[in-house]
Amino acid sequence: MIIVKLKPFEEILSMLEGHQRILIVGCDGCSGIYEVGGLRQAEILKEQLELARELKKSEKISVKTVTVPRQCDNDIVAKKLRREVAEQEAILSLGCGVGVQTIAEVYEDKPVFPGLNTMFIGMENKSQGKLFERCQACDDCILAETGGICLIARCAKGLLNGPCGGQVNGKCEVGGYTRDCAWVLIWKRLKQRGRLDLFTKFRHFRVNRQHPPRELELPISVTKSQGGKS
Amino acid sequence: MRPEKTYSELMRELKARRFVFTGELEPEKTTDLTEIIEASKFLKGYVVACNVTDGPGAYAYLSSLAASYILQRETGIEMVYQLVCRDRNAIALFADLLGAGALGIRNVLALTGDHPAVGDTPDAKPVFDLDSAQLTYMIRKMVDEGVDLYGNPIHNPPKFHVGVAANAKADPLEPEILKIERKVKAGAEFIQTQTVFDIEVAKQFLREVNRFNIPVLIGIFPLKSYGVADFFDKNIPGAAVPPELLEKLKRVKDLDKKIRNQKYDEVNLEVFIPFIKELKKTPAAGCHIMAVGYERLVPRLVEATK
């Protein structure tokens, strides 16, 4: 899941300064699932914005809310938002950075503002009540060699040959020795599996690095199903 | 150990299996190296080579390459140019290494480097394009094969020996040892350890790395004052100063200024002379003395353990 968090209200308020008719677009995908950017949050934000403008006795504001199944699909964004967008002069997206850009790309003539900060690709752990970063989409997965623990996402230095000298009792120097050293976790797991040979393998400088912006062909079946309806 | 070629005095001594001492100098946030040059006079004739730190603790300090060159030229002591992967991508590391070759540097200590988050420019972008093992590998490619990472030839390749760091008291120790195995595979030619106070820790570590057949210099950190010791003890995780040593230094702290330094020296000599004497009985190749700002102790320490 793409993990997001709401921007500080003051920041949102200042971004929207000078705009009267605002459309808040929620997203039922990742941000909606974690109740950061679904329709309910859009409605709460609407009330807060109206109240803030009223208190500051500044310009009037007219806020509408809407949500889409996912903002990261330009087809959905084009079909589901056209009418609402036409009525408003600015858009506040409660989707991730991809959602914001999808809306901005589809509705080039309207200013689109991000209501969220996009954080990471994460895993949910209910018992700890937390979301944890687990993948950095490096396009070259070696989890098979590291006991299923990602050294790119979970080692602060992303070292292919760790641990570094910054681990103390299995904790990392980054974050004040509170977070696990990924390389010590890898060592423990590979040891448990009797595969320390994988641990001692020397990993070379990464080659064939793909540079952003990356792209990928959509599977034909998906292209057909989406395109067929339009 | 690579038998064929020897490019540095340090490697010559290591190959001759003579117990060696190396020192450490730390350029800071300055353009003036006068003080360090002055301090390094204490080291001359007592250490075979001297490390020059590269932004230790992720502090933004004077370039270790510039300092290595100037200090080597001004003091006549051979330098061990410390190079961290934190701040430079593969292109910049390579470029600096060619520069070091052109400036007559003969030893490089290949380090990953502390994360910027722990230093004085915490928002600097952490690079780590290579890690210490990969940097070691690249250096050996440059020196032995005269090529870069992609096999492109270097005109007049540099001549270095490459060392790596290790933490003898890493906890857990096994991943540290296995990492050293990797660095040795990548081409490391000598090891310098982080600070050790307990000779038993040094012995245990030496036993563990014995199978790699690589010279190991055990690191020590003489404590100039109680203040330094206390700071080190409290702020550098995993670097606890033995409580009885801390206590001895504390007692010196309140003595009259005139005799205080002499007493500090006595406490240090009392601890480190037996340590080094004992170390000489082990397979250790030498002792890396990190007496930054406390260079005056080095001659007495070396003399007393001859």
Contacts between the chains, C-beta under 8 A, distances in Angstrom:
chain1	res1	chain2	res2	distance
A	156	B	115	5.5
A	156	B	117	7.2
A	156	B	126	7.4
A	157	B	86	8.0
A	157	B	112	6.6
A	157	B	115	6.1
A	157	B	126	6.2
A	157	B	128	4.5
A	157	B	131	7.4
A	158	B	128	5.9
A	159	B	112	6.6
A	159	B	128	6.5
A	159	B	131	4.6
A	160	B	131	6.1
A	160	B	134	7.1
A	161	B	131	4.8
A	161	B	132	7.3
A	161	B	133	3.9
A	161	B	134	6.6
A	161	B	179	6.9
A	161	B	182	5.5
A	161	B	183	7.8
A	161	B	186	7.9
A	162	B	131	7.3
A	162	B	179	7.0
A	163	B	175	5.5
A	163	B	176	7.2
A	163	B	179	6.5
A	164	B	112	4.6
A	164	B	131	7.5
A	164	B	132	7.6
A	165	B	112	7.1
A	165	B	114	7.9
A	165	B	165	6.4
A	165	B	167	5.3
A	165	B	170	7.9
A	165	B	194	6.6
A	166	B	114	6.3
A	166	B	115	6.2
A	166	B	118	7.6
A	167	B	170	7.4
A	168	B	171	7.1
A	168	B	237	4.3
A	168	B	238	3.9
A	169	B	171	5.4
A	169	B	238	7.4
A	170	B	171	7.9
A	170	B	172	6.7
A	173	B	114	6.8
A	173	B	115	5.9
A	173	B	117	7.7
A	173	B	118	5.4
A	173	B	237	7.4
A	174	B	115	4.8
A	174	B	117	4.7
A	174	B	118	7.0
A	175	B	117	7.7
A	177	B	237	5.6
A	183	B	175	6.3
A	183	B	179	8.0
A	184	B	172	6.6
A	184	B	175	5.9
A	187	B	172	7.4
A	187	B	174	6.8
A	187	B	175	4.0
A	187	B	178	7.2
A	191	B	174	7.6
A	196	B	178	6.6
A	199	B	175	7.2
A	199	B	178	5.5
A	200	B	178	4.9
A	200	B	181	5.2
A	200	B	182	5.7
A	200	B	185	7.9
A	201	B	182	7.5
A	202	B	133	6.0
A	202	B	137	7.4
A	202	B	182	4.8
A	202	B	185	4.9
A	202	B	186	5.4
A	203	B	133	7.8
A	203	B	134	7.8
A	204	B	134	6.7
A	204	B	137	7.2
A	205	B	90	6.4
A	205	B	129	7.8
A	205	B	130	5.8
A	205	B	134	4.9
A	205	B	137	7.7
A	205	B	138	7.3
A	205	B	149	5.7
